[in-house]
Amino acid sequence: MIKDAHLILKEIFGYDEFRPLQKEVIQNVIDKKDTLCIMPTGGGKSLCYQIPALLFEGLTIVVSPLISLMEDQVKQLDALGIEARMLNSSLSRDEYRTNVEAIRQNKVRLLYLAPETLLMERTLALLASQKVSCFTIDEAHCISEWGHDFRPEYRQLMNLRNKFPEAVCLALTATATQRVQQDIRKSLQFEASASFVASFNRENLFLEIKQKSQSAQQTLTFLEKFPNQSGIIYCLSRKQVDEMAEFLEEEGYSVKPYHAGLPNEVRQLNQASFISDDTQIMVATIAFGMGINKPNVRFILHFDLPSNIESYYQQIGRAGRDGLRADCLFLFGYGDIRKIKFFIQQKQAGEQVIATTQLNALVGFAETEDCRRIPLLEYFGEDYPGTNCGMCDNCLSEAQPTVDVTIPAQQFLSCVKHSKEIFGAGHIIDILRGSKSQKIKKFAHHDLSTYGIGKELSKKQWFFLSRNFVQKGLLTQDMQHGSLKLTAKAWAVMRGNESISAKLEAQQDIRPQPKTEQKYDSDLFGILRTLRKNMADQSKVPPYVIFPDKTLIEMAVYFPQTKEIMMQLHGVGSVKFAKYADPFIQKITEFCQANQLAETPKQKTSGKSIPGTKRIGKPRHQVVGEKFNAGSSILELTEEFQVQVKTIVDHLYKFSSEGNPLLFSQNFLEISQLSIEEQHAAQKSFAQHGTTALRPIYEALHERVSYEELKIIRLYLLLQQ
């Protein structure tokens, strides 16, 4: 039956190949086996139940938490000629009655319902008269109290499942930690069911974090890179959303606000305007997240700090759903941490612990000097199989030379000591640069020996170095007040027993130019985009329902003027060709005649290429592995390559995971900061849970041992094999 599924994939949906895990999940569902699928936003979760729905004889029920999600799916399926309906509070009485009648007449293949609607007696009575083949729970993390968007109604779905014993159950979500996955499986009685977990790595997203400074100008500079392209700006508060939207409107941008304080009808209108490409930018709180299926979002800007990594991942997941490159900028300010801490303090004691742990993980992600995908994927229990993704700011700045900053480090640390370890970085820097501020005079800090000794470095350079010192473990920072305190490692530096190297300053703009594997005609693309918009407005559907940007780009590459060539393109199936293709072929033909161009067949590609992934010469992890086996210690390797211990550990783990043996070193654990008891506890936990994923070990040790230390222990165990 999977052959039939592949035929539907091409003929109906217009795709040549399944995305990772789609085929396996669809096969499992077709075989009537309950299934849990964890697949990132943009990974193609919808097809995992839409294709089986077209193969099953009966009705497929889809439980969805948001009306906007339902409306979007129904519009897309309607454009493909698939009979899909929804039942929810947004329908008029006549619309509701029409949909119910269609269901009774067995005309509907997919029925979208909110959990609240599904729980109603009249809905249950209606469904009892139908043959229900598949029971799909979308956004399944809503079942779990540990999920980022828990909904009590989802907990009752298990009871309803029992009313349709013949129906296979498919649970879908884009974000679920190990703990949330376990909760979903337990709630749905999936203990004996298959789970499919796709990689959380969104390779087409460029990740960048900048220290927040002159944030308004930083925002404008970022937006200049995306003329006439769609994006979302996330702010922490409603007030900030309104102020940012007003500011950008004054700067000439097409922008709308979105937050819970706006009337519902205003939110709906603003969202519709954004989805239909009438509005370029949406400025929003976290209220604008789930339910936004807009494939051509080209950028996400976090103007303020998200509450945790899961929220951050969920929000950047709004971008690049068409598989094309999208940019995600996070303006990281320590003042925002205090705001989040304030909100945390309003929670109950148990919730405070969880929220604080999550916040610390987010700060660690923001401060890392390694590839940003390493801590991001670790959070979801996934190891990133490399050390340079080529699609984040840290990886692109890796070639930036490091310099010896031991003397500036000694100056900074001494200043922290002399000022009694009760001040934040800003005040320390003012002392070092010889500021004449009132605060300096108030505490008589102009009399300190460190006053004015750091004038050779700019304020910006000092701020960058201060964060580097925290990240290297020379300082700790009080999250609530921002005060800096010395660590044992700091004293070694001040005594001259340890040197420090760092990149002196963050690069101003390391964003590479967007790279498209295919060079397309931008003039034709603009013509086709206008045509698509007009057709979408006439049909009252979002533009991407007609054809996504990726399809238009391919049209501007291959200039299709016949059915044969047009049907080769991404997203063009038989239904869409019959419904929408003629006007596009006409415009392309006119353009080609005017410019003396001819159509060309689409070339089959052997694989994908992501910007920045091409490497020249022997991979770094292989060089490190060979040097380690030749007798170089971890610390010697950190000095040679000017990186941290954890980077070398990552290199060695990758070297080992590729099947290369590593020579055992008796004193390997000298690089660990754990006590002997902690090391033994970690080793015992690895023996119980295995070495594949770190998240279960982290949770088993009550989140008290860092991922960096767990990686050291894991590598130590692998060395002994």
C-alpha positions as CSV (number, residue, x, y, z in Angstrom):
1,M,0.0,0.0,0.0
2,I,3.0,2.3,0.4
3,K,3.3,2.4,-3.4
4,D,-0.2,3.9,-3.5
5,A,0.9,6.4,-0.8
6,H,3.9,7.4,-3.0
7,L,1.5,7.8,-6.0
8,I,-0.7,10.1,-3.9
9,L,2.4,12.0,-2.8
10,K,3.2,12.9,-6.4
11,E,-0.2,13.1,-8.1
12,I,-2.1,15.0,-5.4
13,F,0.5,16.9,-3.4
14,G,3.2,17.3,-6.1
15,Y,6.2,16.0,-4.2
16,D,8.7,13.5,-5.7
17,E,10.0,12.1,-2.5
18,F,9.0,11.6,1.2
19,R,10.8,13.7,3.8
20,P,12.7,11.9,6.5
21,L,10.5,9.5,8.5
22,Q,7.3,10.3,6.6
23,K,7.3,7.0,4.8
24,E,7.9,5.0,8.0
25,V,5.2,6.8,9.9
26,I,2.7,6.5,7.0
27,Q,3.5,2.8,6.7
28,N,2.9,2.3,10.4
29,V,-0.4,4.1,10.3
30,I,-1.6,2.2,7.2
31,D,-0.8,-1.0,9.1
32,K,-3.2,0.2,11.8
33,K,-0.5,0.5,14.5
34,D,-0.8,3.3,17.0
35,T,2.0,5.8,16.4
36,L,3.8,8.7,18.2
37,C,5.6,11.0,15.8
38,I,7.9,13.8,16.9
39,M,8.8,15.9,13.8
40,P,10.0,19.5,13.7
41,T,7.9,22.3,12.4
42,G,8.1,22.2,8.6
43,G,9.0,18.5,8.6
44,G,5.8,17.4,7.0
45,K,3.7,16.1,9.9
46,S,0.4,16.8,8.1
47,L,1.1,14.3,5.3
48,C,1.5,11.6,7.9
49,Y,-2.3,11.5,8.4
50,Q,-3.5,13.1,5.2
51,I,-2.1,10.4,2.9
52,P,-3.5,7.5,5.1
53,A,-6.8,9.3,5.2
54,L,-7.0,9.1,1.4
55,L,-6.2,5.3,1.6
56,F,-8.6,4.4,4.4
57,E,-12.3,3.8,3.6
58,G,-13.7,5.6,6.7
59,L,-13.3,9.0,8.3
60,T,-10.1,10.5,9.7
61,I,-10.7,12.7,12.8
62,V,-8.0,15.3,13.4
63,V,-8.0,16.9,16.9
64,S,-6.4,20.4,16.7
65,P,-6.1,23.0,19.4
66,L,-6.6,26.1,17.3
67,I,-9.3,27.2,14.8
68,S,-6.6,28.9,12.6
69,L,-4.8,25.6,12.2
70,M,-8.0,23.9,11.1
71,E,-9.0,26.7,8.7
72,D,-5.5,26.6,7.1
73,Q,-5.5,22.8,6.6
74,V,-9.1,22.7,5.2
75,K,-8.2,25.5,2.7
76,Q,-5.1,23.6,1.5
77,L,-6.9,20.3,1.2
78,D,-9.8,22.0,-0.7
79,A,-7.3,23.4,-3.1
80,L,-6.1,19.9,-3.8
81,G,-9.6,18.6,-4.3
82,I,-9.7,16.7,-1.0
83,E,-13.0,16.7,0.9
84,A,-12.2,18.1,4.3
85,R,-14.4,19.8,6.8
86,M,-14.2,21.3,10.3
87,L,-16.7,21.8,13.2
88,N,-16.0,24.6,15.6
89,S,-17.3,27.9,17.0
90,S,-16.1,30.0,14.1
91,L,-18.8,28.5,11.7
92,S,-22.2,30.1,11.2
93,R,-25.2,28.0,11.9
94,D,-25.7,27.3,8.2
95,E,-22.1,26.4,7.7
96,Y,-22.1,24.1,10.7
97,R,-25.3,22.4,9.4
98,T,-23.9,22.0,5.9
99,N,-20.7,20.3,7.2
100,V,-22.7,18.0,9.5
101,E,-24.8,16.9,6.5
102,A,-21.7,16.2,4.4
103,I,-20.4,14.0,7.2
104,R,-23.6,12.1,7.5
105,Q,-23.6,11.4,3.7
106,N,-20.1,10.0,4.0
107,K,-18.6,12.7,1.7
108,V,-15.9,13.8,4.1
109,R,-12.4,12.2,4.3
110,L,-10.9,14.4,7.0
111,L,-12.8,16.1,9.9
112,Y,-11.0,18.7,12.0
113,L,-12.2,19.2,15.6
114,A,-11.1,21.1,18.6
115,P,-11.0,18.9,21.7
116,E,-13.8,20.9,23.3
117,T,-16.0,20.3,20.2
118,L,-15.2,16.6,20.2
119,L,-16.2,16.3,23.8
120,M,-19.7,17.6,23.1
121,E,-22.5,15.0,23.2
122,R,-23.9,16.0,19.8
123,T,-20.5,15.5,18.2
124,L,-20.1,12.1,19.7
125,A,-23.5,11.1,18.6
126,L,-22.7,12.2,15.0
127,L,-19.4,10.3,14.9
128,A,-21.0,7.2,16.4
129,S,-22.8,6.8,13.1
130,Q,-19.6,6.9,11.1
131,K,-16.8,4.5,10.4
132,V,-13.8,6.2,12.0
133,S,-10.6,4.8,10.6
134,C,-8.0,7.1,12.1
135,F,-7.9,9.2,15.2
136,T,-5.2,11.9,14.9
137,I,-4.1,14.1,17.8
138,D,-2.2,17.1,16.5
139,E,0.0,19.2,18.9
140,A,0.1,16.2,21.2
141,H,2.4,17.9,23.6
142,C,-0.8,19.6,24.9
143,I,-1.6,16.4,26.7
144,S,1.4,16.7,29.0
145,E,1.6,19.0,32.0
146,W,5.3,19.2,31.2
147,G,4.5,20.5,27.7
148,H,4.9,24.2,26.8
149,D,1.2,24.5,26.0
150,F,-0.7,22.1,28.3
151,R,-4.5,21.9,27.8
152,P,-6.6,19.9,30.3
153,E,-9.1,18.9,27.6
154,Y,-6.4,16.9,25.8
155,R,-6.2,14.7,28.9
156,Q,-9.7,13.4,28.2
157,L,-8.9,12.2,24.7
158,M,-7.9,8.8,25.9
159,N,-11.4,8.1,27.1
160,L,-12.8,9.1,23.7
161,R,-10.4,6.8,21.9
162,N,-12.2,3.8,23.5
163,K,-15.3,4.8,21.7
164,F,-13.5,4.1,18.4
165,P,-11.6,0.8,19.1
166,E,-11.1,0.0,15.4
167,A,-9.5,3.4,14.7
168,V,-5.7,3.6,14.6
169,C,-4.3,6.5,16.7
170,L,-1.6,8.9,15.5
171,A,-0.1,11.5,18.0
172,L,1.9,14.3,16.4
173,T,4.0,17.1,17.8
174,A,6.9,19.3,16.8
175,T,8.5,19.8,20.2
176,A,8.6,17.2,23.0
177,T,11.4,16.5,25.4
178,Q,11.9,13.0,26.7
179,R,9.7,13.7,29.7
180,V,6.9,15.0,27.5
181,Q,7.2,12.0,25.2
182,Q,6.8,9.6,28.1
183,D,3.8,11.5,29.4
184,I,2.1,11.4,26.0
185,R,2.7,7.6,25.7
186,K,1.4,7.0,29.2
187,S,-1.7,9.2,28.7
188,L,-2.6,7.5,25.4
189,Q,-1.6,4.0,26.5
190,F,1.1,3.9,23.8
191,E,3.6,1.9,25.9
192,A,3.7,-0.8,23.3
193,S,3.4,1.5,20.3
194,A,6.1,2.6,17.9
195,S,7.6,6.1,18.3
196,F,9.3,8.0,15.4
197,V,11.5,10.9,16.4
198,A,12.9,12.9,13.5
199,S,15.9,15.2,13.9
200,F,15.1,18.5,15.5
201,N,17.8,20.1,13.4
202,R,16.3,22.7,11.0
203,E,19.3,23.0,8.6
204,N,17.8,25.9,6.6
205,L,17.6,28.2,9.6
206,F,20.5,30.6,10.2
207,L,20.8,31.1,14.0
208,E,22.4,34.3,15.3
209,I,22.6,35.9,18.7
210,K,23.7,39.4,19.4
211,Q,24.2,41.3,22.5
212,K,21.3,43.8,22.9
213,S,22.6,47.3,22.4
214,Q,20.8,50.1,20.7
215,S,18.1,47.6,20.0
216,A,15.9,49.9,17.8
217,Q,18.8,50.4,15.4
218,Q,19.7,46.7,15.5
219,T,16.2,45.9,14.5
220,L,16.2,48.3,11.6
221,T,19.6,47.1,10.4
222,F,18.3,43.5,10.5
223,L,15.1,44.3,8.6
224,E,17.0,46.1,5.8
225,K,18.2,42.6,4.7
226,F,14.7,41.4,4.0
227,P,12.9,43.9,1.6
228,N,9.3,42.9,0.9
229,Q,9.7,39.6,2.8
230,S,7.6,38.2,5.6
231,G,8.8,37.9,9.1
232,I,7.8,37.9,12.8
233,I,9.2,40.0,15.7
234,Y,8.6,38.5,19.2
235,C,8.4,40.8,22.2
236,L,8.0,40.0,25.8
237,S,5.1,42.4,26.7
238,R,2.0,43.7,25.1
239,K,3.3,47.3,25.6
240,Q,6.5,46.4,23.8
241,V,4.6,44.9,20.9
242,D,2.5,48.1,20.5
243,E,5.5,50.4,20.7
244,M,7.6,48.3,18.3
245,A,4.7,48.1,15.7
246,E,4.2,51.9,16.0
247,F,7.9,52.5,15.6
248,L,8.2,50.3,12.5
249,E,5.1,51.8,10.9
250,E,6.7,55.2,11.3
251,E,9.8,53.9,9.6
252,G,7.7,52.9,6.6
253,Y,7.3,49.2,7.2
254,S,4.1,47.2,6.6
255,V,3.4,45.9,10.1
256,K,0.6,44.7,12.4
257,P,0.6,44.0,16.2
258,Y,-0.6,40.7,17.8
259,H,-1.2,40.1,21.5
260,A,-3.9,38.8,23.9
261,G,-4.8,42.4,24.9
262,L,-6.2,43.2,21.4
263,P,-9.9,42.4,20.6
264,N,-10.3,39.0,19.1
265,E,-11.6,40.4,15.8
266,V,-8.6,42.7,15.5
267,R,-6.2,39.7,16.1
268,Q,-8.0,37.7,13.5
269,L,-7.9,40.5,10.9
270,N,-4.2,41.2,11.6
271,Q,-3.3,37.5,11.3
272,A,-5.3,37.2,8.1
273,S,-3.5,40.2,6.6
274,F,-0.1,38.6,7.5
275,I,-1.0,35.2,6.1
276,S,-2.3,36.7,2.8
277,D,0.9,38.8,2.3
278,D,-0.9,42.1,2.7
279,T,1.2,42.7,5.8
280,Q,5.0,42.1,5.8
281,I,5.8,42.0,9.5
282,M,3.9,40.7,12.5
283,V,5.1,42.0,15.9
284,A,3.8,39.7,18.5
285,T,3.9,38.1,22.0
286,I,4.1,34.4,22.4
287,A,0.3,34.5,21.8
288,F,1.2,34.4,18.1
289,G,2.8,30.9,17.7
290,M,0.8,27.8,17.1
291,G,-1.6,27.9,14.3
292,I,0.6,29.9,11.9
293,N,1.3,27.9,8.8
294,K,2.9,30.5,6.5
295,P,5.7,28.7,4.5
296,N,7.4,31.9,3.3
297,V,8.4,33.5,6.7
298,R,12.0,34.5,5.9
299,F,13.0,35.9,9.3
300,I,12.3,35.7,13.0
301,L,13.6,38.4,15.4
302,H,13.5,37.8,19.1
303,F,13.6,41.4,20.4
304,D,13.2,40.1,24.0
305,L,14.2,37.0,25.8
306,P,12.0,33.9,25.3
307,S,11.1,32.0,28.5
308,N,12.9,28.8,27.6
309,I,14.6,26.9,24.8
310,E,11.4,25.1,23.9
311,S,9.6,28.4,23.3
312,Y,12.5,29.7,21.3
313,Y,12.5,26.6,19.2
314,Q,8.8,26.7,18.7
315,Q,8.9,30.3,17.6
316,I,11.8,30.0,15.2
317,G,9.9,27.1,13.8
318,R,7.5,29.5,12.2
319,A,10.3,30.4,9.7
320,G,11.5,28.6,6.6
321,R,8.7,26.0,6.5
322,D,9.1,25.9,2.7
323,G,12.6,24.5,3.1
324,L,14.3,27.7,1.8
325,R,16.7,29.7,4.0
326,A,15.4,31.8,6.8
327,D,17.2,33.9,9.4
328,C,16.7,33.9,13.1
329,L,18.2,36.7,15.2
330,F,18.0,36.8,19.0
331,L,18.9,40.0,20.8
332,F,20.2,38.9,24.1
333,G,20.1,41.4,26.9
334,Y,20.8,40.6,30.6
335,G,18.2,43.1,31.6
336,D,15.6,40.8,30.1
337,I,16.8,38.0,32.4
338,R,15.7,40.1,35.4
339,K,12.2,40.4,33.8
340,I,11.9,36.7,33.3
341,K,13.2,36.1,36.9
342,F,10.4,38.4,38.2
343,F,7.8,36.3,36.4
344,I,9.3,33.2,37.7
345,Q,9.1,34.5,41.3
346,Q,5.3,34.8,40.9
347,K,5.1,31.0,40.4
348,Q,4.8,28.3,43.0
349,A,7.9,26.8,44.5
350,G,8.0,23.7,42.4
351,E,7.3,25.6,39.2
352,Q,10.0,28.1,40.1
353,V,12.7,25.3,40.1
354,I,11.6,24.1,36.7
355,A,11.4,27.6,35.2
356,T,14.8,28.6,36.6
357,T,16.4,25.5,35.2
358,Q,14.9,26.2,31.8
359,L,16.1,29.8,31.9
360,N,19.6,28.8,32.8
361,A,19.6,26.4,29.8
362,L,18.5,29.3,27.6
363,V,21.3,31.6,28.9
364,G,23.8,28.8,28.4
365,F,22.6,28.4,24.8
366,A,22.9,32.2,24.2
367,E,26.4,32.3,25.7
368,T,28.0,29.3,24.1
369,E,31.0,29.8,21.8
370,D,30.3,26.4,20.1
371,C,28.0,25.6,17.2
372,R,24.6,26.8,18.4
373,R,23.0,23.6,17.2
374,I,24.9,21.6,19.8
375,P,23.1,22.9,22.9
376,L,19.9,23.5,21.1
377,L,19.6,19.8,20.0
378,E,21.0,18.6,23.3
379,Y,17.9,20.1,25.0
380,F,15.7,17.7,23.1
381,G,18.0,14.7,23.8
382,E,19.7,14.8,20.4
383,D,23.4,14.9,19.6
384,Y,24.5,17.1,16.8
385,P,26.8,15.0,14.6
386,G,29.4,17.7,14.1
387,T,31.0,20.9,15.4
388,N,30.5,23.3,12.5
389,C,27.1,23.7,10.9
390,G,28.0,26.6,8.7
391,M,24.6,28.1,9.5
392,C,25.1,29.9,12.8
393,D,27.0,33.0,13.9
394,N,29.5,31.0,16.0
395,C,30.4,28.6,13.2
396,L,30.9,31.4,10.8
397,S,33.1,33.4,13.2
398,E,35.2,30.4,14.0
399,A,37.8,31.6,11.6
400,Q,38.1,34.9,13.4
401,P,41.5,34.9,15.1
402,T,41.8,34.5,18.9
403,V,44.2,36.7,20.8
404,D,45.8,36.5,24.2
405,V,43.6,38.4,26.6
406,T,45.2,37.3,29.9
407,I,46.1,40.9,30.9
408,P,42.6,42.3,30.2
409,A,41.2,39.3,32.1
410,Q,43.5,40.0,35.1
411,Q,42.4,43.7,35.0
412,F,38.7,42.8,34.9
413,L,38.9,40.1,37.6
414,S,41.0,42.4,39.9
415,C,38.4,45.1,39.5
416,V,35.6,42.7,40.4
417,K,37.6,41.8,43.5
418,H,38.5,45.3,44.6
419,S,34.8,46.4,44.2
420,K,33.7,43.7,46.6
421,E,32.0,41.4,44.0
422,I,28.7,43.2,44.3
423,F,28.5,45.0,40.9
424,G,27.6,44.0,37.4
425,A,29.7,44.2,34.2
426,G,28.5,47.7,33.3
427,H,29.9,49.3,36.5
428,I,33.1,47.2,36.3
429,I,33.7,48.5,32.8
430,D,33.0,52.1,33.9
431,I,35.7,51.7,36.5
432,L,38.2,50.2,34.0
433,R,37.6,52.9,31.5
434,G,37.8,55.8,34.0
435,S,34.2,56.9,33.9
436,K,33.3,60.0,35.9
437,S,29.7,58.9,36.6
438,Q,27.9,59.7,39.9
439,K,27.9,56.0,40.8
440,I,31.7,55.9,40.5
441,K,32.0,58.9,42.8
442,K,29.4,57.6,45.3
443,F,31.4,54.4,46.0
444,A,34.8,56.2,45.7
445,H,35.7,53.7,42.9
446,H,37.9,56.4,41.3
447,D,40.3,55.7,44.1
448,L,40.7,52.0,43.2
449,S,44.0,50.8,41.6
450,T,42.0,49.5,38.6
451,Y,40.4,52.8,37.8
452,G,41.1,53.9,34.3
453,I,43.6,51.0,33.5
454,G,41.4,49.6,30.6
455,K,40.9,52.7,28.4
456,E,42.6,50.9,25.4
457,L,39.5,48.7,24.9
458,S,36.1,50.0,23.9
459,K,33.1,49.6,26.1
460,K,31.7,47.2,23.6
461,Q,34.9,45.1,23.6
462,W,34.9,45.0,27.4
463,F,31.2,43.8,27.4
464,F,32.0,41.1,24.9
465,L,35.0,40.0,27.0
466,S,33.0,40.0,30.2
467,R,30.5,37.5,28.8
468,N,33.4,35.5,27.6
469,F,34.9,35.4,31.1
470,V,31.6,34.2,32.5
471,Q,31.3,31.5,29.8
472,K,34.8,30.3,30.5
473,G,34.0,29.9,34.1
474,L,36.1,32.7,35.5
475,L,33.0,34.5,36.9
476,T,29.5,33.6,38.0
477,Q,26.6,36.1,37.6
478,D,23.7,36.5,39.9
479,M,20.7,36.1,37.7
480,Q,18.5,38.5,39.7
481,H,20.9,41.3,40.4
482,G,23.6,40.9,37.8
483,S,26.5,41.0,40.2
484,L,29.7,39.2,39.3
485,K,31.6,36.9,41.6
486,L,35.0,35.3,41.2
487,T,35.5,31.5,40.8
488,A,38.5,29.4,41.8
489,K,39.6,29.4,38.1
490,A,39.7,33.2,38.3
491,W,42.3,33.2,41.0
492,A,44.5,31.0,38.8
493,V,44.4,33.6,36.1
494,M,45.0,36.5,38.4
495,R,48.1,34.7,39.9
496,G,49.4,34.1,36.3
497,N,49.1,30.4,36.5
498,E,46.7,30.2,33.6
499,S,46.4,32.2,30.3
500,I,43.2,33.2,28.5
501,S,42.6,33.5,24.8
502,A,39.5,34.8,23.2
503,K,38.1,36.6,20.2
504,L,38.4,40.2,21.1
505,E,35.1,41.4,19.7
506,A,32.0,40.0,18.1
507,Q,31.8,40.5,14.4
508,Q,29.5,43.3,13.3
509,D,27.6,41.3,10.7
510,I,28.6,37.8,9.9
511,R,25.4,36.9,8.1
512,P,26.4,35.4,4.7
513,Q,24.6,36.3,1.6
514,P,21.6,34.0,1.0
515,K,22.7,31.2,-1.1
516,T,20.3,29.5,-3.5
517,E,21.4,26.4,-5.3
518,Q,19.5,27.5,-8.3
519,K,19.9,30.9,-9.9
520,Y,16.5,32.2,-10.8
521,D,15.2,35.1,-12.8
522,S,14.1,37.6,-10.2
523,D,12.0,39.6,-12.7
524,L,9.9,36.6,-13.6
525,F,9.7,35.6,-10.0
526,G,8.2,39.0,-9.2
527,I,5.7,38.7,-12.1
528,L,4.6,35.2,-10.9
529,R,4.4,36.4,-7.3
530,T,2.0,39.2,-8.3
531,L,-0.1,36.7,-10.3
532,R,-0.3,34.3,-7.4
533,K,-1.4,37.1,-5.1
534,N,-4.2,38.2,-7.4
535,M,-5.4,34.6,-7.9
536,A,-5.3,34.0,-4.1
537,D,-7.3,37.1,-3.4
538,Q,-9.9,36.0,-6.0
539,S,-10.1,32.5,-4.5
540,K,-10.0,33.9,-0.9
541,V,-7.1,31.7,0.1
542,P,-3.5,32.5,1.2
543,P,-1.0,32.8,-1.7
544,Y,1.0,29.7,-0.6
545,V,-2.1,27.5,-1.2
546,I,-1.9,28.3,-4.9
547,F,1.9,27.5,-5.1
548,P,4.6,28.0,-2.5
549,D,7.7,30.3,-3.1
550,K,9.8,27.2,-3.8
551,T,7.6,26.4,-6.8
552,L,7.7,30.0,-8.1
553,I,11.5,29.9,-7.9
554,E,11.6,26.7,-9.9
555,M,9.3,28.3,-12.5
556,A,11.8,31.2,-12.7
557,V,14.6,28.6,-13.2
558,Y,13.2,26.2,-15.8
559,F,10.6,28.5,-17.5
560,P,8.0,25.7,-17.9
561,Q,5.6,26.3,-20.9
562,T,4.3,22.7,-21.2
563,K,2.6,20.3,-18.9
564,E,5.5,17.9,-19.0
565,I,8.0,20.4,-17.6
566,M,5.5,22.1,-15.2
567,M,4.6,18.7,-13.7
568,Q,8.3,18.1,-12.8
569,L,8.3,21.1,-10.4
570,H,8.1,20.9,-6.6
571,G,4.5,21.1,-5.4
572,V,2.8,20.7,-8.8
573,G,0.5,17.7,-8.8
574,S,-2.3,16.8,-11.2
575,V,-4.9,18.6,-9.2
576,K,-3.0,21.8,-8.8
577,F,-1.9,21.7,-12.4
578,A,-5.5,21.5,-13.6
579,K,-6.7,24.2,-11.2
580,Y,-3.9,26.8,-11.3
581,A,-1.2,26.1,-13.9
582,D,-2.6,27.8,-17.1
583,P,-2.3,31.5,-16.0
584,F,1.3,30.8,-14.9
585,I,2.2,29.0,-18.1
586,Q,0.8,32.0,-20.0
587,K,2.8,34.5,-18.1
588,I,6.0,32.4,-18.4
589,T,5.4,32.1,-22.2
590,E,5.0,35.8,-22.6
591,F,8.1,36.5,-20.6
592,C,10.2,34.0,-22.5
593,Q,9.1,35.3,-25.9
594,A,10.0,38.9,-24.8
595,N,13.4,37.8,-23.5
596,Q,14.2,35.0,-26.0
597,L,14.3,32.3,-23.3
598,A,13.4,28.6,-23.6
599,E,12.1,26.1,-21.1
600,T,14.5,23.5,-19.8
601,P,13.8,20.1,-18.1
602,K,14.3,20.0,-14.3
603,Q,17.5,18.1,-13.5
604,K,17.4,15.4,-10.9
605,T,19.6,16.2,-7.9
606,S,21.6,13.6,-6.0
607,G,21.1,15.3,-2.7
608,K,20.6,18.6,-0.9
609,S,23.1,21.3,-0.2
610,I,22.9,23.6,2.7
611,P,24.7,26.9,2.7
612,G,28.0,26.8,4.5
613,T,28.3,23.1,4.9
614,K,30.9,22.5,2.2
615,R,34.3,21.8,3.8
616,I,37.7,21.7,2.2
617,G,40.5,19.4,3.4
618,K,40.5,16.8,6.2
619,P,37.6,17.4,8.7
620,R,38.7,19.0,12.0
621,H,37.4,16.1,14.1
622,Q,39.5,13.6,12.2
623,V,42.6,15.7,12.7
624,V,41.9,16.0,16.5
625,G,41.2,12.2,16.8
626,E,44.5,11.3,15.0
627,K,46.5,13.7,17.2
628,F,44.8,12.3,20.4
629,N,45.8,8.8,19.4
630,A,49.3,10.0,18.7
631,G,49.6,11.0,22.3
632,S,48.3,14.6,22.6
633,S,46.3,15.3,25.7
634,I,42.9,17.1,25.8
635,L,44.5,20.2,27.3
636,E,47.3,20.2,24.7
637,L,44.7,20.0,21.9
638,T,42.8,22.9,23.3
639,E,45.9,25.0,23.2
640,E,46.8,23.9,19.7
641,F,43.4,24.6,18.2
642,Q,42.5,27.6,20.5
643,V,39.2,26.0,21.6
644,Q,37.6,24.9,24.8
645,V,37.7,21.4,26.3
646,K,34.1,20.7,25.4
647,T,34.9,21.4,21.7
648,I,37.7,18.8,21.7
649,V,35.5,16.3,23.5
650,D,32.8,16.9,20.8
651,H,35.5,16.3,18.1
652,L,36.6,13.1,19.7
653,Y,33.1,11.8,20.1
654,K,32.3,12.4,16.4
655,F,35.6,10.7,15.5
656,S,34.7,7.7,17.6
657,S,31.0,7.6,16.4
658,E,32.4,7.2,12.8
659,G,33.9,3.9,13.8
660,N,37.4,5.1,14.6
661,P,39.1,3.6,17.7
662,L,40.4,5.9,20.4
663,L,43.3,5.0,22.6
664,F,42.5,4.8,26.3
665,S,44.1,7.4,28.6
666,Q,44.3,6.5,32.3
667,N,44.2,10.2,33.4
668,F,41.4,11.2,31.0
669,L,39.0,12.2,33.8
670,E,41.4,14.9,35.0
671,I,39.6,17.3,32.8
672,S,36.3,16.7,34.7
673,Q,35.2,19.1,37.4
674,L,33.0,16.4,39.0
675,S,33.8,14.7,42.3
676,I,34.6,11.0,42.3
677,E,31.1,10.3,43.7
678,E,29.5,12.3,40.9
679,Q,31.5,10.6,38.3
680,H,30.5,7.2,39.5
681,A,26.8,8.3,39.6
682,A,27.0,9.5,36.0
683,Q,28.7,6.2,34.9
684,K,26.0,4.2,36.6
685,S,23.3,6.2,34.9
686,F,24.9,5.7,31.5
687,A,25.0,2.0,32.2
688,Q,21.2,2.1,32.8
689,H,20.2,4.4,29.9
690,G,22.9,3.9,27.3
691,T,25.1,6.5,25.6
692,T,23.0,7.5,22.6
693,A,21.0,10.4,24.2
694,L,22.2,12.7,27.0
695,R,18.8,14.0,28.1
696,P,17.7,10.9,30.0
697,I,21.0,10.9,31.9
698,Y,20.6,14.6,32.6
699,E,17.1,14.1,34.0
700,A,18.1,10.9,35.9
701,L,20.8,13.0,37.8
702,H,18.2,15.6,38.7
703,E,19.6,18.1,36.2
704,R,22.6,18.7,38.5
705,V,25.3,17.6,36.1
706,S,26.0,19.8,33.1
707,Y,25.9,18.4,29.5
708,E,29.6,19.3,29.2
709,E,30.4,17.0,32.1
710,L,28.1,14.2,30.8
711,K,29.9,14.3,27.5
712,I,33.3,13.9,29.2
713,I,32.0,10.8,31.1
714,R,30.4,9.4,28.0
715,L,33.7,9.7,26.1
716,Y,35.6,8.2,29.0
717,L,33.3,5.1,28.8
718,L,33.7,4.9,25.1
719,L,37.5,4.9,25.5
720,Q,37.3,1.8,27.6
721,Q,35.3,-0.2,25.0
